[in-house]
Amino acid sequence: MYRCWKCHEPMKANLNSVGLQCERCGSKIFYKERPNITKVVRSK
Ligand SMILES: [Zn+2]
């Protein structure tokens, strides 16, 4: 599960898709939800 780092909208789309953007705010930076680890991922 990924979420937008800006508005925390859950991302349903595959993060591997090129040009992926948050549907709500248009951000291209996401973080992966994990119990103890937060990994930030930037979409190309
Ligand atoms: Zn967003």
mmCIF file of the protein (N, C-alpha, C, O) and its ligand, coordinates in Angstrom:
data_MODEL
# 
_entry.id   MODEL 
# 
loop_
_entity.id 
_entity.type 
_entity.pdbx_number_of_molecules 
1 polymer     1 
2 non-polymer 1 
# 
_entity_poly.entity_id                      1 
_entity_poly.type                           'polypeptide(L)' 
_entity_poly.nstd_linkage                   no 
_entity_poly.nstd_monomer                   no 
_entity_poly.pdbx_seq_one_letter_code       MYRCWKCHEPMKANLNSVGLQCERCGSKIFYKERPNITKVVRSK 
_entity_poly.pdbx_seq_one_letter_code_can   MYRCWKCHEPMKANLNSVGLQCERCGSKIFYKERPNITKVVRSK 
_entity_poly.pdbx_strand_id                 A 
# 
loop_
_entity_poly_seq.entity_id 
_entity_poly_seq.num 
_entity_poly_seq.mon_id 
_entity_poly_seq.hetero 
1 1  MET n 
1 2  TYR n 
1 3  ARG n 
1 4  CYS n 
1 5  TRP n 
1 6  LYS n 
1 7  CYS n 
1 8  HIS n 
1 9  GLU n 
1 10 PRO n 
1 11 MET n 
1 12 LYS n 
1 13 ALA n 
1 14 ASN n 
1 15 LEU n 
1 16 ASN n 
1 17 SER n 
1 18 VAL n 
1 19 GLY n 
1 20 LEU n 
1 21 GLN n 
1 22 CYS n 
1 23 GLU n 
1 24 ARG n 
1 25 CYS n 
1 26 GLY n 
1 27 SER n 
1 28 LYS n 
1 29 ILE n 
1 30 PHE n 
1 31 TYR n 
1 32 LYS n 
1 33 GLU n 
1 34 ARG n 
1 35 PRO n 
1 36 ASN n 
1 37 ILE n 
1 38 THR n 
1 39 LYS n 
1 40 VAL n 
1 41 VAL n 
1 42 ARG n 
1 43 SER n 
1 44 LYS n 
# 
loop_
_struct_asym.id 
_struct_asym.entity_id 
A 1 
B 2 
# 
loop_
_chem_comp.id 
_chem_comp.type 
_chem_comp.mon_nstd_flag 
ALA 'L-peptide linking' y 
ARG 'L-peptide linking' y 
ASN 'L-peptide linking' y 
CYS 'L-peptide linking' y 
GLN 'L-peptide linking' y 
GLU 'L-peptide linking' y 
GLY 'peptide linking'   y 
HIS 'L-peptide linking' y 
ILE 'L-peptide linking' y 
LEU 'L-peptide linking' y 
LYS 'L-peptide linking' y 
MET 'L-peptide linking' y 
PHE 'L-peptide linking' y 
PRO 'L-peptide linking' y 
SER 'L-peptide linking' y 
THR 'L-peptide linking' y 
TRP 'L-peptide linking' y 
TYR 'L-peptide linking' y 
VAL 'L-peptide linking' y 
ZN  non-polymer         . 
# 
_pdbx_entity_nonpoly.entity_id   2 
_pdbx_entity_nonpoly.name        ? 
_pdbx_entity_nonpoly.comp_id     ZN 
# 
_pdbx_nonpoly_scheme.asym_id         B 
_pdbx_nonpoly_scheme.entity_id       2 
_pdbx_nonpoly_scheme.mon_id          ZN 
_pdbx_nonpoly_scheme.ndb_seq_num     1 
_pdbx_nonpoly_scheme.pdb_seq_num     101 
_pdbx_nonpoly_scheme.auth_seq_num    101 
_pdbx_nonpoly_scheme.pdb_mon_id      ZN 
_pdbx_nonpoly_scheme.auth_mon_id     ZN 
_pdbx_nonpoly_scheme.pdb_strand_id   A 
_pdbx_nonpoly_scheme.pdb_ins_code    . 
# 
loop_
_atom_site.group_PDB 
_atom_site.id 
_atom_site.type_symbol 
_atom_site.label_atom_id 
_atom_site.label_alt_id 
_atom_site.label_comp_id 
_atom_site.label_asym_id 
_atom_site.label_entity_id 
_atom_site.label_seq_id 
_atom_site.pdbx_PDB_ins_code 
_atom_site.Cartn_x 
_atom_site.Cartn_y 
_atom_site.Cartn_z 
_atom_site.occupancy 
_atom_site.B_iso_or_equiv 
_atom_site.pdbx_formal_charge 
_atom_site.auth_seq_id 
_atom_site.auth_comp_id 
_atom_site.auth_asym_id 
_atom_site.auth_atom_id 
_atom_site.pdbx_PDB_model_num 
ATOM   1   N  N  . MET A 1 1  ? 0.835  -1.201 0.000   1.00 0.00 ? 1   MET A N  1 
ATOM   2   C  CA . MET A 1 1  ? 0.000  0.000  0.000   1.00 0.00 ? 1   MET A CA 1 
ATOM   3   C  C  . MET A 1 1  ? 0.866  1.245  0.000   1.00 0.00 ? 1   MET A C  1 
ATOM   4   O  O  . MET A 1 1  ? 1.730  1.422  0.859   1.00 0.00 ? 1   MET A O  1 
ATOM   5   N  N  . TYR A 1 2  ? 0.621  2.100  -0.971  1.00 0.00 ? 2   TYR A N  1 
ATOM   6   C  CA . TYR A 1 2  ? 1.327  3.380  -1.016  1.00 0.00 ? 2   TYR A CA 1 
ATOM   7   C  C  . TYR A 1 2  ? 0.362  4.517  -0.730  1.00 0.00 ? 2   TYR A C  1 
ATOM   8   O  O  . TYR A 1 2  ? -0.832 4.438  -1.019  1.00 0.00 ? 2   TYR A O  1 
ATOM   9   N  N  . ARG A 1 3  ? 0.908  5.563  -0.162  1.00 0.00 ? 3   ARG A N  1 
ATOM   10  C  CA . ARG A 1 3  ? 0.098  6.753  0.054   1.00 0.00 ? 3   ARG A CA 1 
ATOM   11  C  C  . ARG A 1 3  ? 0.851  7.982  -0.423  1.00 0.00 ? 3   ARG A C  1 
ATOM   12  O  O  . ARG A 1 3  ? 2.081  8.030  -0.389  1.00 0.00 ? 3   ARG A O  1 
ATOM   13  N  N  . CYS A 1 4  ? 0.100  8.962  -0.863  1.00 0.00 ? 4   CYS A N  1 
ATOM   14  C  CA . CYS A 1 4  ? 0.677  10.246 -1.239  1.00 0.00 ? 4   CYS A CA 1 
ATOM   15  C  C  . CYS A 1 4  ? 1.283  10.898 -0.003  1.00 0.00 ? 4   CYS A C  1 
ATOM   16  O  O  . CYS A 1 4  ? 0.648  10.944 1.051   1.00 0.00 ? 4   CYS A O  1 
ATOM   17  N  N  . TRP A 1 5  ? 2.495  11.395 -0.125  1.00 0.00 ? 5   TRP A N  1 
ATOM   18  C  CA . TRP A 1 5  ? 3.164  11.980 1.047   1.00 0.00 ? 5   TRP A CA 1 
ATOM   19  C  C  . TRP A 1 5  ? 2.529  13.304 1.420   1.00 0.00 ? 5   TRP A C  1 
ATOM   20  O  O  . TRP A 1 5  ? 2.677  13.777 2.547   1.00 0.00 ? 5   TRP A O  1 
ATOM   21  N  N  . LYS A 1 6  ? 1.828  13.894 0.483   1.00 0.00 ? 6   LYS A N  1 
ATOM   22  C  CA . LYS A 1 6  ? 1.312  15.244 0.679   1.00 0.00 ? 6   LYS A CA 1 
ATOM   23  C  C  . LYS A 1 6  ? -0.082 15.226 1.300   1.00 0.00 ? 6   LYS A C  1 
ATOM   24  O  O  . LYS A 1 6  ? -0.332 15.865 2.322   1.00 0.00 ? 6   LYS A O  1 
ATOM   25  N  N  . CYS A 1 7  ? -0.992 14.474 0.656   1.00 0.00 ? 7   CYS A N  1 
ATOM   26  C  CA . CYS A 1 7  ? -2.380 14.486 1.133   1.00 0.00 ? 7   CYS A CA 1 
ATOM   27  C  C  . CYS A 1 7  ? -2.784 13.133 1.709   1.00 0.00 ? 7   CYS A C  1 
ATOM   28  O  O  . CYS A 1 7  ? -3.904 12.973 2.195   1.00 0.00 ? 7   CYS A O  1 
ATOM   29  N  N  . HIS A 1 8  ? -1.878 12.162 1.656   1.00 0.00 ? 8   HIS A N  1 
ATOM   30  C  CA . HIS A 1 8  ? -2.101 10.843 2.263   1.00 0.00 ? 8   HIS A CA 1 
ATOM   31  C  C  . HIS A 1 8  ? -3.232 10.068 1.597   1.00 0.00 ? 8   HIS A C  1 
ATOM   32  O  O  . HIS A 1 8  ? -3.864 9.210  2.214   1.00 0.00 ? 8   HIS A O  1 
ATOM   33  N  N  . GLU A 1 9  ? -3.473 10.379 0.350   1.00 0.00 ? 9   GLU A N  1 
ATOM   34  C  CA . GLU A 1 9  ? -4.472 9.635  -0.411  1.00 0.00 ? 9   GLU A CA 1 
ATOM   35  C  C  . GLU A 1 9  ? -3.908 8.258  -0.768  1.00 0.00 ? 9   GLU A C  1 
ATOM   36  O  O  . GLU A 1 9  ? -2.800 8.176  -1.296  1.00 0.00 ? 9   GLU A O  1 
ATOM   37  N  N  . PRO A 1 10 ? -4.636 7.185  -0.494  1.00 0.00 ? 10  PRO A N  1 
ATOM   38  C  CA . PRO A 1 10 ? -4.155 5.846  -0.862  1.00 0.00 ? 10  PRO A CA 1 
ATOM   39  C  C  . PRO A 1 10 ? -4.077 5.707  -2.375  1.00 0.00 ? 10  PRO A C  1 
ATOM   40  O  O  . PRO A 1 10 ? -4.974 6.133  -3.102  1.00 0.00 ? 10  PRO A O  1 
ATOM   41  N  N  . MET A 1 11 ? -2.970 5.092  -2.840  1.00 0.00 ? 11  MET A N  1 
ATOM   42  C  CA . MET A 1 11 ? -2.793 4.916  -4.277  1.00 0.00 ? 11  MET A CA 1 
ATOM   43  C  C  . MET A 1 11 ? -3.219 3.512  -4.690  1.00 0.00 ? 11  MET A C  1 
ATOM   44  O  O  . MET A 1 11 ? -2.711 2.512  -4.183  1.00 0.00 ? 11  MET A O  1 
ATOM   45  N  N  . LYS A 1 12 ? -4.166 3.467  -5.626  1.00 0.00 ? 12  LYS A N  1 
ATOM   46  C  CA . LYS A 1 12 ? -4.638 2.169  -6.111  1.00 0.00 ? 12  LYS A CA 1 
ATOM   47  C  C  . LYS A 1 12 ? -3.831 1.716  -7.313  1.00 0.00 ? 12  LYS A C  1 
ATOM   48  O  O  . LYS A 1 12 ? -3.691 0.517  -7.555  1.00 0.00 ? 12  LYS A O  1 
ATOM   49  N  N  . ALA A 1 13 ? -3.302 2.663  -8.062  1.00 0.00 ? 13  ALA A N  1 
ATOM   50  C  CA . ALA A 1 13 ? -2.590 2.326  -9.289  1.00 0.00 ? 13  ALA A CA 1 
ATOM   51  C  C  . ALA A 1 13 ? -1.229 1.703  -8.986  1.00 0.00 ? 13  ALA A C  1 
ATOM   52  O  O  . ALA A 1 13 ? -0.691 1.835  -7.887  1.00 0.00 ? 13  ALA A O  1 
ATOM   53  N  N  . ASN A 1 14 ? -0.699 1.028  -9.983  1.00 0.00 ? 14  ASN A N  1 
ATOM   54  C  CA . ASN A 1 14 ? 0.631  0.438  -9.858  1.00 0.00 ? 14  ASN A CA 1 
ATOM   55  C  C  . ASN A 1 14 ? 1.684  1.546  -9.861  1.00 0.00 ? 14  ASN A C  1 
ATOM   56  O  O  . ASN A 1 14 ? 1.717  2.379  -10.766 1.00 0.00 ? 14  ASN A O  1 
ATOM   57  N  N  . LEU A 1 15 ? 2.520  1.545  -8.866  1.00 0.00 ? 15  LEU A N  1 
ATOM   58  C  CA . LEU A 1 15 ? 3.515  2.610  -8.744  1.00 0.00 ? 15  LEU A CA 1 
ATOM   59  C  C  . LEU A 1 15 ? 4.592  2.522  -9.823  1.00 0.00 ? 15  LEU A C  1 
ATOM   60  O  O  . LEU A 1 15 ? 5.368  3.457  -10.020 1.00 0.00 ? 15  LEU A O  1 
ATOM   61  N  N  . ASN A 1 16 ? 4.628  1.403  -10.508 1.00 0.00 ? 16  ASN A N  1 
ATOM   62  C  CA . ASN A 1 16 ? 5.625  1.252  -11.570 1.00 0.00 ? 16  ASN A CA 1 
ATOM   63  C  C  . ASN A 1 16 ? 5.203  1.971  -12.854 1.00 0.00 ? 16  ASN A C  1 
ATOM   64  O  O  . ASN A 1 16 ? 6.013  2.141  -13.766 1.00 0.00 ? 16  ASN A O  1 
ATOM   65  N  N  . SER A 1 17 ? 3.956  2.386  -12.925 1.00 0.00 ? 17  SER A N  1 
ATOM   66  C  CA . SER A 1 17 ? 3.521  3.082  -14.128 1.00 0.00 ? 17  SER A CA 1 
ATOM   67  C  C  . SER A 1 17 ? 4.236  4.410  -14.256 1.00 0.00 ? 17  SER A C  1 
ATOM   68  O  O  . SER A 1 17 ? 4.464  5.104  -13.265 1.00 0.00 ? 17  SER A O  1 
ATOM   69  N  N  . VAL A 1 18 ? 4.584  4.756  -15.471 1.00 0.00 ? 18  VAL A N  1 
ATOM   70  C  CA . VAL A 1 18 ? 5.308  6.000  -15.710 1.00 0.00 ? 18  VAL A CA 1 
ATOM   71  C  C  . VAL A 1 18 ? 4.351  7.181  -15.613 1.00 0.00 ? 18  VAL A C  1 
ATOM   72  O  O  . VAL A 1 18 ? 3.240  7.140  -16.140 1.00 0.00 ? 18  VAL A O  1 
ATOM   73  N  N  . GLY A 1 19 ? 4.791  8.214  -14.943 1.00 0.00 ? 19  GLY A N  1 
ATOM   74  C  CA . GLY A 1 19 ? 3.999  9.434  -14.865 1.00 0.00 ? 19  GLY A CA 1 
ATOM   75  C  C  . GLY A 1 19 ? 2.852  9.347  -13.888 1.00 0.00 ? 19  GLY A C  1 
ATOM   76  O  O  . GLY A 1 19 ? 1.891  10.111 -13.978 1.00 0.00 ? 19  GLY A O  1 
ATOM   77  N  N  . LEU A 1 20 ? 2.947  8.429  -12.961 1.00 0.00 ? 20  LEU A N  1 
ATOM   78  C  CA . LEU A 1 20 ? 1.881  8.295  -11.969 1.00 0.00 ? 20  LEU A CA 1 
ATOM   79  C  C  . LEU A 1 20 ? 1.804  9.539  -11.090 1.00 0.00 ? 20  LEU A C  1 
ATOM   80  O  O  . LEU A 1 20 ? 2.819  10.054 -10.621 1.00 0.00 ? 20  LEU A O  1 
ATOM   81  N  N  . GLN A 1 21 ? 0.594  10.001 -10.883 1.00 0.00 ? 21  GLN A N  1 
ATOM   82  C  CA . GLN A 1 21 ? 0.397  11.161 -10.009 1.00 0.00 ? 21  GLN A CA 1 
ATOM   83  C  C  . GLN A 1 21 ? -0.748 10.899 -9.052  1.00 0.00 ? 21  GLN A C  1 
ATOM   84  O  O  . GLN A 1 21 ? -1.638 10.095 -9.329  1.00 0.00 ? 21  GLN A O  1 
ATOM   85  N  N  . CYS A 1 22 ? -0.714 11.571 -7.948  1.00 0.00 ? 22  CYS A N  1 
ATOM   86  C  CA . CYS A 1 22 ? -1.829 11.498 -7.009  1.00 0.00 ? 22  CYS A CA 1 
ATOM   87  C  C  . CYS A 1 22 ? -3.077 12.064 -7.671  1.00 0.00 ? 22  CYS A C  1 
ATOM   88  O  O  . CYS A 1 22 ? -3.037 13.138 -8.272  1.00 0.00 ? 22  CYS A O  1 
ATOM   89  N  N  . GLU A 1 23 ? -4.178 11.343 -7.560  1.00 0.00 ? 23  GLU A N  1 
ATOM   90  C  CA . GLU A 1 23 ? -5.414 11.794 -8.214  1.00 0.00 ? 23  GLU A CA 1 
ATOM   91  C  C  . GLU A 1 23 ? -5.958 13.054 -7.557  1.00 0.00 ? 23  GLU A C  1 
ATOM   92  O  O  . GLU A 1 23 ? -6.689 13.821 -8.183  1.00 0.00 ? 23  GLU A O  1 
ATOM   93  N  N  . ARG A 1 24 ? -5.609 13.261 -6.323  1.00 0.00 ? 24  ARG A N  1 
ATOM   94  C  CA . ARG A 1 24 ? -6.178 14.388 -5.581  1.00 0.00 ? 24  ARG A CA 1 
ATOM   95  C  C  . ARG A 1 24 ? -5.347 15.650 -5.717  1.00 0.00 ? 24  ARG A C  1 
ATOM   96  O  O  . ARG A 1 24 ? -5.882 16.716 -6.019  1.00 0.00 ? 24  ARG A O  1 
ATOM   97  N  N  . CYS A 1 25 ? -4.030 15.539 -5.496  1.00 0.00 ? 25  CYS A N  1 
ATOM   98  C  CA . CYS A 1 25 ? -3.220 16.755 -5.431  1.00 0.00 ? 25  CYS A CA 1 
ATOM   99  C  C  . CYS A 1 25 ? -2.153 16.812 -6.517  1.00 0.00 ? 25  CYS A C  1 
ATOM   100 O  O  . CYS A 1 25 ? -1.483 17.833 -6.670  1.00 0.00 ? 25  CYS A O  1 
ATOM   101 N  N  . GLY A 1 26 ? -1.984 15.715 -7.281  1.00 0.00 ? 26  GLY A N  1 
ATOM   102 C  CA . GLY A 1 26 ? -1.029 15.741 -8.386  1.00 0.00 ? 26  GLY A CA 1 
ATOM   103 C  C  . GLY A 1 26 ? 0.405  15.507 -7.958  1.00 0.00 ? 26  GLY A C  1 
ATOM   104 O  O  . GLY A 1 26 ? 1.318  15.634 -8.774  1.00 0.00 ? 26  GLY A O  1 
ATOM   105 N  N  . SER A 1 27 ? 0.624  15.169 -6.701  1.00 0.00 ? 27  SER A N  1 
ATOM   106 C  CA . SER A 1 27 ? 1.977  14.911 -6.233  1.00 0.00 ? 27  SER A CA 1 
ATOM   107 C  C  . SER A 1 27 ? 2.538  13.639 -6.859  1.00 0.00 ? 27  SER A C  1 
ATOM   108 O  O  . SER A 1 27 ? 1.794  12.709 -7.170  1.00 0.00 ? 27  SER A O  1 
ATOM   109 N  N  . LYS A 1 28 ? 3.844  13.608 -7.039  1.00 0.00 ? 28  LYS A N  1 
ATOM   110 C  CA . LYS A 1 28 ? 4.495  12.432 -7.612  1.00 0.00 ? 28  LYS A CA 1 
ATOM   111 C  C  . LYS A 1 28 ? 5.357  11.717 -6.587  1.00 0.00 ? 28  LYS A C  1 
ATOM   112 O  O  . LYS A 1 28 ? 6.123  10.821 -6.940  1.00 0.00 ? 28  LYS A O  1 
ATOM   113 N  N  . ILE A 1 29 ? 5.245  12.091 -5.361  1.00 0.00 ? 29  ILE A N  1 
ATOM   114 C  CA . ILE A 1 29 ? 6.032  11.452 -4.311  1.00 0.00 ? 29  ILE A CA 1 
ATOM   115 C  C  . ILE A 1 29 ? 5.106  10.668 -3.393  1.00 0.00 ? 29  ILE A C  1 
ATOM   116 O  O  . ILE A 1 29 ? 4.081  11.172 -2.933  1.00 0.00 ? 29  ILE A O  1 
ATOM   117 N  N  . PHE A 1 30 ? 5.490  9.430  -3.141  1.00 0.00 ? 30  PHE A N  1 
ATOM   118 C  CA . PHE A 1 30 ? 4.643  8.552  -2.343  1.00 0.00 ? 30  PHE A CA 1 
ATOM   119 C  C  . PHE A 1 30 ? 5.468  7.849  -1.284  1.00 0.00 ? 30  PHE A C  1 
ATOM   120 O  O  . PHE A 1 30 ? 6.691  7.754  -1.387  1.00 0.00 ? 30  PHE A O  1 
ATOM   121 N  N  . TYR A 1 31 ? 4.799  7.371  -0.294  1.00 0.00 ? 31  TYR A N  1 
ATOM   122 C  CA . TYR A 1 31 ? 5.512  6.560  0.681   1.00 0.00 ? 31  TYR A CA 1 
ATOM   123 C  C  . TYR A 1 31 ? 4.788  5.239  0.869   1.00 0.00 ? 31  TYR A C  1 
ATOM   124 O  O  . TYR A 1 31 ? 3.570  5.148  0.717   1.00 0.00 ? 31  TYR A O  1 
ATOM   125 N  N  . LYS A 1 32 ? 5.553  4.235  1.199   1.00 0.00 ? 32  LYS A N  1 
ATOM   126 C  CA . LYS A 1 32 ? 5.014  2.900  1.361   1.00 0.00 ? 32  LYS A CA 1 
ATOM   127 C  C  . LYS A 1 32 ? 4.692  2.663  2.825   1.00 0.00 ? 32  LYS A C  1 
ATOM   128 O  O  . LYS A 1 32 ? 5.514  2.873  3.717   1.00 0.00 ? 32  LYS A O  1 
ATOM   129 N  N  . GLU A 1 33 ? 3.476  2.223  3.034   1.00 0.00 ? 33  GLU A N  1 
ATOM   130 C  CA . GLU A 1 33 ? 3.047  1.978  4.402   1.00 0.00 ? 33  GLU A CA 1 
ATOM   131 C  C  . GLU A 1 33 ? 3.577  0.645  4.894   1.00 0.00 ? 33  GLU A C  1 
ATOM   132 O  O  . GLU A 1 33 ? 3.353  -0.399 4.281   1.00 0.00 ? 33  GLU A O  1 
ATOM   133 N  N  . ARG A 1 34 ? 4.281  0.700  6.004   1.00 0.00 ? 34  ARG A N  1 
ATOM   134 C  CA . ARG A 1 34 ? 4.762  -0.507 6.660   1.00 0.00 ? 34  ARG A CA 1 
ATOM   135 C  C  . ARG A 1 34 ? 4.668  -0.298 8.161   1.00 0.00 ? 34  ARG A C  1 
ATOM   136 O  O  . ARG A 1 34 ? 4.629  0.839  8.630   1.00 0.00 ? 34  ARG A O  1 
ATOM   137 N  N  . PRO A 1 35 ? 4.631  -1.385 8.913   1.00 0.00 ? 35  PRO A N  1 
ATOM   138 C  CA . PRO A 1 35 ? 4.509  -1.256 10.367  1.00 0.00 ? 35  PRO A CA 1 
ATOM   139 C  C  . PRO A 1 35 ? 5.595  -0.386 10.983  1.00 0.00 ? 35  PRO A C  1 
ATOM   140 O  O  . PRO A 1 35 ? 5.304  0.442  11.845  1.00 0.00 ? 35  PRO A O  1 
ATOM   141 N  N  . ASN A 1 36 ? 6.832  -0.558 10.560  1.00 0.00 ? 36  ASN A N  1 
ATOM   142 C  CA . ASN A 1 36 ? 7.928  0.155  11.214  1.00 0.00 ? 36  ASN A CA 1 
ATOM   143 C  C  . ASN A 1 36 ? 8.777  0.976  10.256  1.00 0.00 ? 36  ASN A C  1 
ATOM   144 O  O  . ASN A 1 36 ? 9.615  1.768  10.688  1.00 0.00 ? 36  ASN A O  1 
ATOM   145 N  N  . ILE A 1 37 ? 8.565  0.789  8.954   1.00 0.00 ? 37  ILE A N  1 
ATOM   146 C  CA . ILE A 1 37 ? 9.444  1.428  7.989   1.00 0.00 ? 37  ILE A CA 1 
ATOM   147 C  C  . ILE A 1 37 ? 8.637  2.348  7.072   1.00 0.00 ? 37  ILE A C  1 
ATOM   148 O  O  . ILE A 1 37 ? 7.574  1.974  6.574   1.00 0.00 ? 37  ILE A O  1 
ATOM   149 N  N  . THR A 1 38 ? 9.156  3.542  6.861   1.00 0.00 ? 38  THR A N  1 
ATOM   150 C  CA . THR A 1 38 ? 8.544  4.433  5.890   1.00 0.00 ? 38  THR A CA 1 
ATOM   151 C  C  . THR A 1 38 ? 9.528  4.642  4.747   1.00 0.00 ? 38  THR A C  1 
ATOM   152 O  O  . THR A 1 38 ? 10.618 5.182  4.933   1.00 0.00 ? 38  THR A O  1 
ATOM   153 N  N  . LYS A 1 39 ? 9.123  4.205  3.570   1.00 0.00 ? 39  LYS A N  1 
ATOM   154 C  CA . LYS A 1 39 ? 10.004 4.315  2.413   1.00 0.00 ? 39  LYS A CA 1 
ATOM   155 C  C  . LYS A 1 39 ? 9.395  5.308  1.417   1.00 0.00 ? 39  LYS A C  1 
ATOM   156 O  O  . LYS A 1 39 ? 8.265  5.130  0.960   1.00 0.00 ? 39  LYS A O  1 
ATOM   157 N  N  . VAL A 1 40 ? 10.148 6.338  1.095   1.00 0.00 ? 40  VAL A N  1 
ATOM   158 C  CA . VAL A 1 40 ? 9.649  7.338  0.168   1.00 0.00 ? 40  VAL A CA 1 
ATOM   159 C  C  . VAL A 1 40 ? 10.038 6.953  -1.258  1.00 0.00 ? 40  VAL A C  1 
ATOM   160 O  O  . VAL A 1 40 ? 11.182 6.591  -1.530  1.00 0.00 ? 40  VAL A O  1 
ATOM   161 N  N  . VAL A 1 41 ? 9.075  7.037  -2.147  1.00 0.00 ? 41  VAL A N  1 
ATOM   162 C  CA . VAL A 1 41 ? 9.320  6.661  -3.541  1.00 0.00 ? 41  VAL A CA 1 
ATOM   163 C  C  . VAL A 1 41 ? 8.914  7.819  -4.444  1.00 0.00 ? 41  VAL A C  1 
ATOM   164 O  O  . VAL A 1 41 ? 7.830  8.385  -4.310  1.00 0.00 ? 41  VAL A O  1 
ATOM   165 N  N  . ARG A 1 42 ? 9.794  8.147  -5.347  1.00 0.00 ? 42  ARG A N  1 
ATOM   166 C  CA . ARG A 1 42 ? 9.468  9.203  -6.315  1.00 0.00 ? 42  ARG A CA 1 
ATOM   167 C  C  . ARG A 1 42 ? 9.112  8.579  -7.663  1.00 0.00 ? 42  ARG A C  1 
ATOM   168 O  O  . ARG A 1 42 ? 9.876  7.786  -8.213  1.00 0.00 ? 42  ARG A O  1 
ATOM   169 N  N  . SER A 1 43 ? 7.970  8.938  -8.174  1.00 0.00 ? 43  SER A N  1 
ATOM   170 C  CA . SER A 1 43 ? 7.551  8.442  -9.475  1.00 0.00 ? 43  SER A CA 1 
ATOM   171 C  C  . SER A 1 43 ? 8.296  9.174  -10.581 1.00 0.00 ? 43  SER A C  1 
ATOM   172 O  O  . SER A 1 43 ? 8.577  10.366 -10.456 1.00 0.00 ? 43  SER A O  1 
ATOM   173 N  N  . LYS A 1 44 ? 8.621  8.467  -11.670 1.00 0.00 ? 44  LYS A N  1 
ATOM   174 C  CA . LYS A 1 44 ? 9.340  9.091  -12.776 1.00 0.00 ? 44  LYS A CA 1 
ATOM   175 C  C  . LYS A 1 44 ? 8.404  9.975  -13.617 1.00 0.00 ? 44  LYS A C  1 
ATOM   176 O  O  . LYS A 1 44 ? 8.842  10.581 -14.595 1.00 0.00 ? 44  LYS A O  1 
HETATM 177 ZN ZN . ZN  B 2 .  ? -1.910 13.642 -2.974  1.00 0.00 2 101 ZN  A ZN 1 
# 
